[in-house]
Amino acid sequence: MLAESDLLVVIKGAGDLATGVAFRLWRAGLAVVMTEVARPTAIRRAVALAEAVYEREVTIEGLSGRLVPDAQAALAALARGQVPVLIDPDARIIPELRPQAVVDARMAKRNLGTRIDEAPVVVGLGPGFAAGQDVHAVVETLRGHDLGRVLLEGEAAPNTGVPGAVGGQSERRVLRAPADGLFVARQVIGDWVVEGDVVAAVGGEPVVAGLTGILRGILHDHLPVHAGMKVGDVDPRGIRDYCFTISDKALAIGGGVLEAILYLQRPS
């Protein structure tokens, strides 16, 4: 069970950036609970606690995430030092747990319903949130000088629609569905792929690598996708370990969230 002195945080979403946040908070001694949808579409699955929805339990850099059914099981997992993950798309668990902080890390580029009164501290990641209105603080998610910066007024930089550059490559590194249909992978995370290789298929149509590198992320098998949807990510840097460790971006954002929570928790 949680001690009265424990600082409990509920994170909405459990993708790779949300997992970077959870990792930073867990390392700092905070208790973390995460909520997810029933069929997560995380691409960087090797570093996303959302994978617990499919695998029941996953470990990322020493952090164990476990799928749990309810608040009681979540508290039991916390007592074991784990991060509980609940299938709870609307985070209805919040009133029951009464956390000191809520973080919306779903990266929807818009507010899906998060309110400033959900907890004493409410933090939103990236565009779609206004600090001082629907959240107490916004953490910048756009790569560049302000990545991870805590904003107590205003909004994060707007979504550009262009994937961030990795190893000097932006759009070419992203794998997209060629049509609507069920996704079937033909490669696994960590595989070396060459430009032109068929990495997956959607409804029988091939998903082709746009450059040579390491397959850093790929969608879970047999999920329905729509044409143009991101289904994978090739890292041109070619370093396999990067597939299985939390990214610099996720850690920077996680550091910003930790700063925001501790700063806003200070006695006035």
Secondary structure, DSSP 8 states (H G I E B T S, - for coil): ---TT--EEEEE--SHHHHHHHHHHHHTT-EEEEEE-SS---S-GGG-GGGHHHHSEEEETTEEEEE-SSHHHHHHHHHTT-EEEEE-TT-TTHHHH--SEEEE----SS-SS--TTSSSEEEEESTT--BTTTBSEEE--SSSTTTT-EESSB------SS---BTTBSGGGEEE-SSSEEEEESS-TT-EE-TT-EEEEETTEEEE-SSSEEEEEE--TT-EE-TT-EEEEEETT--GGGGGS--HHHHHHHHHHHHHHHHHHS--
